[in-house]
Amino acid sequence: MTAVIEVRTEPEDIPKTPPSLAVRGIAVIASITAVVMTATAGRYDYFGDELYFLSAGRRLDYTYADQGVIVPMLAWIADQLAPGSVTVLRLPSVLMCVGAVIVAGLIAYELRGNHRVQMLAAAAYALSGLAANQVVLSTFSFDATLTAVITWLLIRWVRTRQDWLIVVAGLVAALDMQVKWMIPIVWACLGLAVIVCGPREVLRRPALWVATGILAASLIPILYWQSQHNWPQLAMGSVIGAEQDATGYGPIGFLPQFPILAGIMGTLLLVIGLWAAFKQESLRPYRFIPVALIIMTVFVMITHGRPYYPGGLFPAVFAFGAVGFWQYDRKRWMTLSVIPIAAASVLTTVVTLTVIPLSPEWRSQADNALDLGLKTAFFGNTNWALMVAAVNDGYATLTPEEKAAAVIVAQGYPQAGAVEQFGRKYGLPATYSPSRGFGFFGPPPNSATSVVYVGLDTAEADLRSRFTEVERIVHLDDPMGTPGIDRMTAVWVCKGPKQQWSTMWDTMTTLYFDLGLWRDPNTTTRPTH
């Protein structure tokens, strides 16, 4: 990256005609990103959501309780091609990350940035925390890139006034709806930004309303499913907000996450981009994009959402920052500062991708949700196989007759996904969980009279209220472990359900995910929530 930097002090005017696209430069950055991200994709074991997506993929449906069909479908395909391969599972996310790098460069090109500007924007995304996190298979991995594509199409429309670009943006938004249900909010924020600062001409274009209609039509099957299942997505908002507050990432802790997500270079470009959008004349027609980022950030903060929700707008604002920096009447030291900033960004990324996750010997005990979040980020989730082996130990205690009418029930959806993924070699029976989206896969059959239950070791009182016989078989409690995996985790064999499963399931299903860190050492009962 530093080899292409030319020391200069005069601002560079944006030419009247667009410069050529830096095909080779962007391709090199994208290729390096693809190689590095693929080579390091398997450094973490499965995350809980990834295990859930694998389970959802085994139960393909047109939509789910908390996301669309695309990610579970890709998880299923990956597991068919390479069963048990974390790297192959994450390849679609790697491609999305590479796509976002390319889109950042394309947006800089649309803003009439030269080759160095385009490469700077692309490199900023490649070296961001968003890119490092995007490699994990998640709805965010796809949503971020598809949102970036929408911003690119809208920026290109402003420059060319080709209305078909708006229709394509609507198609991309409809595709994003099959991934994550954040895109209507992004679309609304972009629309509000256009109303505030233009170009208001787009509001009079039929293409915009065609695009909006396409997006609205894509919601119909999702809304129908939600209406048939008591609108679980509406309830998830408050659940996520409570989780964010518990981890310390509520409204107060929201903005400090931005520098981590943007990276060193990206943070500087975010600041410059927000400034340049209002101060530099060439960027004024496109300033609705940074304004949309501001509006969405405020909205997500107020609603206690995840800090990465606005991340799909970052590639565009990185491009604004790259153009703004190159146009600015900067001093010599400002130009020279790009070299150490680039070097620090590269070093940070290399360390993140090679040193993390840290050695398990360095783990400390997590005493609250914030500690657990940091521990997961620096060490990942480990010992899934140990937990599943404990489940098999419980299953082995059953007689052949009991095994014929047995099921596995996991308290949390990550545990259920782990049992399905790691338990195939044991020949375990069908797995169920009342947790979040997994609960909507349905209850065990009423013929199931024996249950191997895995969950937090505080669950016994609840189990005794539901079954005539409850026996704890295994207890995993490594002080340095993760609650629900190898700490505060137990396996019970339960027999004689006191109600039909079809009835009992309604009182078991929950969107709340118990981290297990509230435990009072003087009690073993679960708090009311």
Wavefront OBJ file of the C-alpha trace (Angstrom):
o trace
v 0.000 0.000 0.000
v 2.717 2.447 0.956
v 4.515 1.912 -2.331
v 1.864 3.837 -4.256
v 1.931 6.932 -2.055
v 3.407 10.008 -3.649
v 4.402 12.846 -1.338
v 2.663 16.045 -2.367
v 1.189 19.050 -0.632
v -1.232 20.618 -3.114
v -4.857 19.548 -3.202
v -5.757 17.443 -6.203
v -8.782 18.655 -8.138
v -11.395 16.164 -9.123
v -11.348 15.986 -12.933
v -14.406 16.956 -14.934
v -14.521 13.499 -16.470
v -14.264 10.387 -14.317
v -10.781 8.891 -14.081
v -10.265 5.303 -15.087
v -11.114 2.519 -12.677
v -8.106 1.207 -10.729
v -8.838 -2.351 -11.814
v -5.391 -3.750 -11.065
v -4.955 -1.922 -7.770
v -8.374 -2.866 -6.421
v -7.948 -6.430 -7.723
v -4.639 -6.780 -5.890
v -6.132 -5.539 -2.603
v -9.193 -7.759 -3.022
v -7.038 -10.783 -3.873
v -4.783 -10.289 -0.862
v -7.884 -9.923 1.306
v -9.356 -13.134 -0.100
v -6.170 -15.133 0.470
v -5.547 -13.829 3.985
v -9.148 -14.135 5.138
v -9.484 -17.653 3.730
v -6.197 -18.766 5.291
v -7.252 -17.501 8.726
v -10.998 -18.260 8.541
v -10.686 -21.462 10.533
v -8.752 -20.029 13.467
v -11.910 -19.831 15.593
v -14.101 -22.821 16.393
v -17.803 -22.570 15.564
v -19.688 -19.662 17.063
v -23.141 -20.324 18.477
v -24.973 -18.582 15.651
v -23.058 -20.602 13.058
v -24.166 -23.830 14.717
v -27.742 -22.545 14.667
v -27.495 -21.731 10.943
v -26.313 -25.283 10.281
v -29.335 -26.626 12.165
v -31.674 -24.215 10.371
v -30.215 -25.336 7.056
v -31.193 -28.903 7.879
v -34.770 -27.601 8.205
v -34.935 -25.382 5.131
v -37.930 -23.078 5.047
v -38.830 -19.948 3.107
v -38.074 -17.849 6.187
v -37.322 -18.187 9.901
v -38.152 -16.537 13.191
v -35.225 -14.123 13.190
v -33.637 -14.108 9.724
v -34.179 -15.023 6.092
v -33.341 -18.228 4.281
v -30.075 -17.385 2.498
v -27.567 -17.887 5.320
v -29.064 -21.208 6.548
v -29.212 -22.422 2.948
v -25.542 -21.583 2.361
v -24.639 -23.232 5.662
v -26.410 -26.391 4.506
v -24.589 -26.348 1.155
v -21.219 -25.878 2.859
v -21.913 -28.750 5.231
v -22.863 -30.986 2.322
v -19.679 -30.141 0.422
v -17.292 -30.356 3.378
v -18.938 -31.695 6.550
v -17.350 -30.287 9.675
v -15.141 -27.740 7.876
v -15.287 -24.353 9.572
v -13.263 -22.793 6.740
v -15.634 -23.958 3.998
v -18.612 -22.837 6.083
v -17.151 -19.328 6.185
v -16.155 -19.058 2.520
v -19.407 -17.259 1.548
v -18.643 -14.653 4.218
v -15.091 -14.298 2.894
v -16.551 -13.578 -0.538
v -18.865 -10.962 0.980
v -15.900 -9.320 2.693
v -13.965 -9.221 -0.577
v -17.050 -7.815 -2.268
v -17.228 -4.968 0.241
v -13.558 -4.154 -0.429
v -14.297 -3.922 -4.152
v -17.428 -1.831 -3.610
v -15.479 0.674 -1.485
v -13.100 1.159 -4.409
v -15.988 1.432 -6.881
v -17.670 4.116 -4.792
v -14.419 6.129 -4.701
v -14.337 5.801 -8.493
v -17.916 7.120 -8.756
v -16.860 10.075 -6.604
v -14.151 10.746 -9.218
v -11.271 9.714 -7.073
v -8.068 8.758 -8.861
v -6.372 5.373 -8.607
v -4.728 6.152 -5.281
v -8.029 7.326 -3.814
v -9.824 4.196 -4.989
v -7.126 1.969 -3.545
v -7.108 3.896 -0.275
v -10.853 3.375 0.156
v -10.584 -0.328 -0.690
v -7.607 -0.825 1.631
v -9.364 0.985 4.483
v -12.177 -1.559 4.415
v -9.813 -4.506 4.033
v -7.952 -3.334 7.153
v -11.058 -2.590 9.220
v -12.450 -4.474 12.167
v -15.630 -4.937 10.157
v -13.746 -6.997 7.591
v -12.158 -9.186 10.271
v -15.551 -9.813 11.905
v -17.351 -10.243 8.597
v -15.566 -13.529 7.877
v -17.684 -15.369 10.470
v -20.844 -16.767 8.878
v -23.560 -14.378 9.976
v -26.418 -12.322 8.612
v -24.252 -9.229 9.089
v -21.645 -10.644 6.698
v -24.127 -10.451 3.826
v -26.143 -7.458 4.964
v -23.065 -5.209 5.170
v -21.975 -5.930 1.602
v -25.472 -5.780 0.100
v -26.071 -2.453 1.844
v -22.771 -1.180 0.433
v -23.887 -2.250 -3.047
v -27.113 -0.269 -2.625
v -25.170 2.874 -1.674
v -22.906 2.391 -4.710
v -25.918 2.103 -7.034
v -27.524 5.230 -5.581
v -24.293 7.216 -5.828
v -23.908 6.091 -9.428
v -27.482 7.202 -10.105
v -26.696 10.689 -8.786
v -23.809 10.921 -11.238
v -25.494 9.340 -14.277
v -29.258 9.739 -13.683
v -29.849 6.244 -15.077
v -33.090 5.177 -13.411
v -32.519 1.446 -13.882
v -29.856 1.718 -11.162
v -32.557 2.574 -8.619
v -34.608 -0.457 -9.648
v -31.546 -2.671 -9.260
v -31.004 -1.157 -5.816
v -34.550 -2.238 -4.949
v -33.795 -5.769 -6.152
v -30.643 -5.877 -4.021
v -32.657 -4.652 -1.033
v -35.234 -7.405 -1.635
v -32.391 -9.936 -1.742
v -31.036 -8.522 1.521
v -34.459 -9.090 3.087
v -33.836 -12.804 2.630
v -30.751 -12.389 4.812
v -31.386 -9.840 7.551
v -34.392 -7.668 8.263
v -32.464 -4.459 8.787
v -32.641 -3.212 5.192
v -36.060 -1.453 5.467
v -34.522 0.708 8.189
v -31.507 1.439 5.977
v -33.833 2.277 3.089
v -35.849 4.612 5.323
v -32.702 6.312 6.636
v -31.479 6.872 3.074
v -34.880 8.287 2.131
v -34.952 10.626 5.105
v -31.425 11.783 4.287
v -32.495 12.581 0.719
v -35.422 14.614 2.043
v -33.099 16.528 4.355
v -30.265 17.316 1.944
v -31.188 16.050 -1.531
v -31.105 15.175 -4.299
v -34.886 15.453 -3.913
v -35.332 14.888 -7.628
v -35.105 11.145 -6.965
v -38.362 11.330 -5.005
v -40.158 12.229 -8.244
v -38.703 9.316 -10.186
v -41.102 6.388 -10.745
v -38.083 4.078 -10.498
v -37.764 4.875 -6.795
v -41.327 3.811 -6.108
v -40.900 0.696 -8.230
v -37.802 -0.156 -6.174
v -39.634 0.529 -2.921
v -42.519 -1.647 -4.115
v -40.114 -4.486 -4.875
v -38.686 -4.221 -1.359
v -42.196 -4.072 0.143
v -43.281 -7.135 -1.842
v -40.323 -9.092 -0.482
v -41.681 -8.489 3.029
v -45.029 -10.178 2.345
v -44.032 -13.832 2.949
v -41.957 -12.797 5.960
v -44.829 -10.832 7.486
v -47.175 -13.745 6.841
v -44.850 -16.162 8.673
v -44.453 -13.734 11.564
v -48.219 -13.260 11.849
v -48.668 -17.032 12.090
v -46.106 -17.281 14.899
v -47.083 -14.365 17.156
v -44.575 -11.847 15.732
v -41.355 -13.045 17.408
v -39.213 -10.492 15.590
v -41.039 -7.625 17.298
v -40.200 -9.082 20.699
v -36.539 -9.558 19.738
v -35.931 -5.802 19.746
v -36.248 -5.470 23.509
v -34.322 -8.713 24.039
v -31.377 -7.470 21.974
v -31.520 -4.104 23.716
v -31.286 -5.788 27.108
v -28.328 -7.848 25.911
v -26.568 -4.756 24.629
v -27.046 -2.991 27.935
v -25.805 -6.046 29.847
v -22.585 -6.162 27.827
v -21.918 -2.481 28.372
v -22.584 -1.683 24.705
v -25.744 0.300 25.306
v -26.131 3.902 24.120
v -23.162 5.103 26.207
v -20.836 2.383 24.986
v -22.054 2.487 21.376
v -19.866 5.130 19.733
v -16.588 3.870 21.258
v -17.177 0.681 19.262
v -16.969 2.557 15.972
v -13.159 2.965 15.998
v -12.799 -0.769 16.640
v -15.125 -1.610 13.770
v -13.630 0.956 11.397
v -9.978 0.306 12.216
v -7.228 2.909 12.448
v -7.308 4.072 8.846
v -11.053 3.656 8.563
v -11.731 5.797 11.635
v -9.741 8.669 10.149
v -11.543 8.309 6.838
v -14.931 8.234 8.601
v -14.158 11.551 10.280
v -12.759 13.111 7.113
v -15.642 11.743 5.057
v -18.294 13.263 7.328
v -16.478 16.590 7.196
v -15.820 16.512 3.443
v -19.434 15.719 2.597
v -20.423 19.194 3.805
v -17.287 21.173 3.013
v -16.145 19.983 -0.394
v -18.305 21.006 -3.302
v -17.697 17.897 -5.414
v -19.157 15.680 -2.688
v -22.209 17.769 -1.850
v -24.558 15.967 -4.306
v -23.795 12.702 -2.516
v -23.869 13.862 1.086
v -27.141 12.046 1.761
v -25.018 8.914 2.321
v -23.063 10.260 5.340
v -26.271 11.868 6.607
v -27.969 8.472 6.395
v -25.112 7.016 8.469
v -25.695 9.686 11.123
v -29.464 9.095 11.137
v -29.089 5.336 11.364
v -26.468 5.577 14.106
v -28.804 7.726 16.193
v -31.694 5.336 15.559
v -29.679 2.256 16.535
v -28.378 3.984 19.659
v -31.879 4.994 20.755
v -33.220 1.488 20.167
v -30.205 -0.149 21.891
v -29.195 -2.042 18.743
v -25.887 -3.647 17.858
v -22.975 -1.271 17.083
v -22.302 -2.968 13.744
v -25.801 -2.387 12.343
v -24.750 0.797 10.451
v -21.608 -0.956 9.152
v -22.959 -1.390 5.641
v -22.638 2.379 5.141
v -18.964 2.391 6.138
v -17.502 1.520 2.675
v -19.193 4.559 1.136
v -18.059 6.915 3.882
v -14.530 5.470 3.661
v -14.623 6.485 -0.006
v -15.848 9.968 0.963
v -12.926 10.234 3.357
v -10.392 9.102 0.768
v -11.657 11.646 -1.767
v -11.870 14.364 0.867
v -8.333 13.757 2.044
v -6.892 13.896 -1.468
v -8.761 17.118 -2.268
v -7.802 18.846 0.967
v -5.114 21.524 0.924
v -2.955 19.481 3.234
v 0.475 20.059 4.679
v 3.434 17.867 3.848
v 3.221 16.092 7.212
v -0.371 15.142 6.500
v 0.618 13.308 3.355
v 3.586 11.680 5.056
v 1.348 10.550 7.931
v -0.418 8.160 5.584
v 2.652 5.901 5.692
v 2.711 5.195 9.464
v -1.100 5.071 9.564
v -1.131 2.455 6.816
v 1.669 0.530 8.533
v -0.164 0.582 11.879
v -3.384 -0.557 10.181
v -1.614 -3.449 8.479
v 0.120 -4.454 11.707
v -3.134 -4.346 13.673
v -4.867 -6.507 11.085
v -2.030 -9.029 10.954
v -2.016 -9.323 14.745
v -5.799 -9.685 14.838
v -5.789 -12.444 12.236
v -2.782 -14.383 13.516
v -2.517 -13.882 17.287
v -6.225 -13.954 18.098
v -7.717 -16.224 19.362
v -5.301 -16.213 22.243
v -3.978 -19.340 23.907
v -6.512 -20.976 26.270
v -3.897 -20.853 29.046
v -4.383 -17.089 29.191
v -8.107 -17.301 29.917
v -9.578 -15.694 33.003
v -12.943 -16.234 34.631
v -15.848 -14.283 33.141
v -18.025 -12.818 35.897
v -20.422 -10.716 33.847
v -21.751 -10.334 30.307
v -19.080 -7.809 29.332
v -16.328 -10.162 30.476
v -17.944 -12.992 28.547
v -18.179 -10.892 25.379
v -14.508 -9.946 25.577
v -13.547 -13.522 26.362
v -15.435 -14.805 23.333
v -13.774 -12.191 21.103
v -10.252 -12.987 22.280
v -10.534 -16.744 22.839
v -13.550 -17.873 20.828
v -15.919 -20.649 21.856
v -14.149 -23.923 22.604
v -14.988 -27.351 24.023
v -18.208 -27.869 22.110
v -17.056 -31.454 21.564
v -16.585 -31.915 25.317
v -20.140 -30.786 25.983
v -21.545 -33.087 23.311
v -19.520 -36.009 24.684
v -21.197 -35.358 28.036
v -24.589 -35.514 26.306
v -23.600 -38.862 24.844
v -22.630 -40.040 28.329
v -26.145 -39.243 29.465
v -27.677 -40.996 26.472
v -25.552 -44.095 27.170
v -27.269 -44.566 30.550
v -30.620 -45.282 28.872
v -31.843 -48.813 28.221
v -32.524 -49.861 24.604
v -36.255 -49.446 25.233
v -35.735 -45.946 26.631
v -33.474 -44.989 23.733
v -36.239 -45.890 21.302
v -38.424 -43.142 22.832
v -35.639 -40.661 23.645
v -34.785 -37.165 22.400
v -32.148 -34.571 23.201
v -33.334 -31.199 24.513
v -30.878 -28.318 24.835
v -31.599 -25.252 26.905
v -29.881 -22.883 24.444
v -29.916 -22.837 20.668
v -26.076 -22.905 20.406
v -26.012 -26.076 22.503
v -28.652 -27.660 20.277
v -26.661 -26.760 17.176
v -23.504 -28.192 18.739
v -25.244 -31.480 19.566
v -26.387 -31.827 15.967
v -23.001 -30.875 14.504
v -20.682 -32.778 16.839
v -23.052 -35.560 17.847
v -23.405 -37.233 14.476
v -20.614 -39.687 15.278
v -22.478 -40.869 18.390
v -25.756 -41.643 16.662
v -27.724 -39.415 19.036
v -31.499 -39.063 18.626
v -33.272 -35.955 17.341
v -32.361 -32.667 19.010
v -34.780 -29.948 20.120
v -34.461 -26.641 21.913
v -37.006 -24.095 23.155
v -34.462 -21.307 22.623
v -35.150 -18.482 20.162
v -35.434 -19.570 16.531
v -34.761 -23.199 17.393
v -37.970 -23.314 19.414
v -39.979 -22.613 16.248
v -38.659 -25.831 14.685
v -41.234 -27.518 16.873
v -41.477 -29.662 20.023
v -40.459 -33.280 20.464
v -43.145 -35.824 19.544
v -45.588 -36.773 22.295
v -44.154 -40.275 22.096
v -40.836 -39.035 23.547
v -40.813 -40.230 27.174
v -37.076 -40.037 27.888
v -35.034 -36.852 27.534
v -31.332 -36.136 27.732
v -31.297 -32.469 28.722
v -28.222 -30.221 28.517
v -28.159 -26.710 29.910
v -27.010 -24.482 32.727
v -26.686 -26.281 36.051
v -29.408 -24.024 37.464
v -32.116 -25.734 35.397
v -32.839 -28.666 37.722
v -35.712 -27.095 39.637
v -37.509 -26.298 36.392
v -36.898 -29.821 35.084
v -38.344 -31.400 38.249
v -41.507 -29.405 37.726
v -41.871 -30.904 34.240
v -40.768 -34.555 34.647
v -41.478 -37.317 37.174
v -37.831 -38.479 37.229
v -34.758 -36.228 36.956
v -31.188 -37.425 37.425
v -28.075 -35.365 36.843
v -25.465 -37.454 35.036
v -22.614 -35.041 34.176
v -21.518 -31.687 35.542
v -19.007 -29.524 33.619
v -17.679 -26.601 35.617
v -14.255 -25.405 34.475
v -13.838 -22.005 36.205
v -12.105 -20.689 33.085
v -14.668 -22.154 30.723
v -17.733 -20.697 29.042
v -21.173 -20.967 30.725
v -23.364 -23.345 28.801
v -20.415 -25.162 27.215
v -17.889 -26.307 29.789
v -18.730 -24.156 32.815
v -21.890 -24.231 34.936
v -23.220 -26.860 32.528
v -24.977 -30.115 33.354
v -26.556 -33.062 31.602
v -29.665 -34.689 33.062
v -31.695 -37.721 32.123
v -35.380 -36.897 32.533
v -38.247 -39.372 32.294
v -42.017 -39.179 32.396
v -43.051 -35.746 31.068
v -45.970 -34.458 33.140
v -47.656 -32.881 30.099
v -47.908 -33.576 26.406
v -44.954 -32.025 24.595
v -47.287 -30.044 22.377
v -48.623 -28.361 25.544
v -45.407 -28.112 27.544
v -43.477 -26.551 24.681
v -45.530 -23.357 24.856
v -44.324 -22.769 28.414
v -40.697 -23.610 27.579
v -40.021 -21.560 24.446
v -38.291 -18.250 25.050
v -36.410 -15.543 23.169
v -34.376 -14.776 26.280
v -30.888 -16.310 26.211
v -29.550 -17.066 29.676
v -25.801 -16.407 29.845
v -25.668 -17.993 33.292
v -23.643 -15.154 34.804
v -26.273 -13.860 37.208
v -25.869 -16.857 39.534
v -25.983 -16.195 43.255
v -23.729 -18.745 44.983
v -26.376 -19.143 47.720
v -29.133 -20.327 45.386
v -29.642 -22.686 42.480
v -32.973 -21.412 41.205
v -33.472 -19.326 38.116
v -34.464 -15.662 38.552
v -37.725 -14.377 37.179
v -37.410 -12.576 33.876
l 1 2 3 4 5 6 7 8 9 10 11 12 13 14 15 16 17 18 19 20 21 22 23 24 25 26 27 28 29 30 31 32 33 34 35 36 37 38 39 40 41 42 43 44 45 46 47 48 49 50 51 52 53 54 55 56 57 58 59 60 61 62 63 64 65 66 67 68 69 70 71 72 73 74 75 76 77 78 79 80 81 82 83 84 85 86 87 88 89 90 91 92 93 94 95 96 97 98 99 100 101 102 103 104 105 106 107 108 109 110 111 112 113 114 115 116 117 118 119 120 121 122 123 124 125 126 127 128 129 130 131 132 133 134 135 136 137 138 139 140 141 142 143 144 145 146 147 148 149 150 151 152 153 154 155 156 157 158 159 160 161 162 163 164 165 166 167 168 169 170 171 172 173 174 175 176 177 178 179 180 181 182 183 184 185 186 187 188 189 190 191 192 193 194 195 196 197 198 199 200 201 202 203 204 205 206 207 208 209 210 211 212 213 214 215 216 217 218 219 220 221 222 223 224 225 226 227 228 229 230 231 232 233 234 235 236 237 238 239 240 241 242 243 244 245 246 247 248 249 250 251 252 253 254 255 256 257 258 259 260 261 262 263 264 265 266 267 268 269 270 271 272 273 274 275 276 277 278 279 280 281 282 283 284 285 286 287 288 289 290 291 292 293 294 295 296 297 298 299 300 301 302 303 304 305 306 307 308 309 310 311 312 313 314 315 316 317 318 319 320 321 322 323 324 325 326 327 328 329 330 331 332 333 334 335 336 337 338 339 340 341 342 343 344 345 346 347 348 349 350 351 352 353 354 355 356 357 358 359 360 361 362 363 364 365 366 367 368 369 370 371 372 373 374 375 376 377 378 379 380 381 382 383 384 385 386 387 388 389 390 391 392 393 394 395 396 397 398 399 400 401 402 403 404 405 406 407 408 409 410 411 412 413 414 415 416 417 418 419 420 421 422 423 424 425 426 427 428 429 430 431 432 433 434 435 436 437 438 439 440 441 442 443 444 445 446 447 448 449 450 451 452 453 454 455 456 457 458 459 460 461 462 463 464 465 466 467 468 469 470 471 472 473 474 475 476 477 478 479 480 481 482 483 484 485 486 487 488 489 490 491 492 493 494 495 496 497 498 499 500 501 502 503 504 505 506 507 508 509 510 511 512 513 514 515 516 517 518 519 520 521 522 523 524 525 526 527 528 529
